[in-house]
Amino acid sequence: QVQLVESGGGSVQAGGSLTLSCVASGSTYCMAWFRQAPGKEREWVAGIYTASSSLYYADSVKGRFTISQDNTKKTMYLQMNSLKPEDTAMYYCAADRSRCGNWLPRNYNYWGQGTQVTVSS
């Protein structure tokens, strides 16, 4: 069992920055950030293979968001710059111990409680 705890959400104006953190209670193979806006499906934002630190981004955030990890702290980060109103959503940390599952939500066994990000224009 892996428990995930996110933090760092908040409200910012367009163009601003926020950094999200996700602390895992155990070892993982893959970690990812997802987000879900009201009335929309949960969508993948960015992911990382924890062993190799290979990084992957959705096109909608590429060049603005940076995913990283600190293995000693079992913590994953999401640095979000140049935020847009359309980035407003609940952001979730997800992890799995055996696969990255094509970055599909249904393939992740462990989820955090979510942290709200609101970007105003």
Disulfide bonds with the S-S distance in Angstrom:
Cys22-Cys93 1.92
Cys30-Cys100 2.01
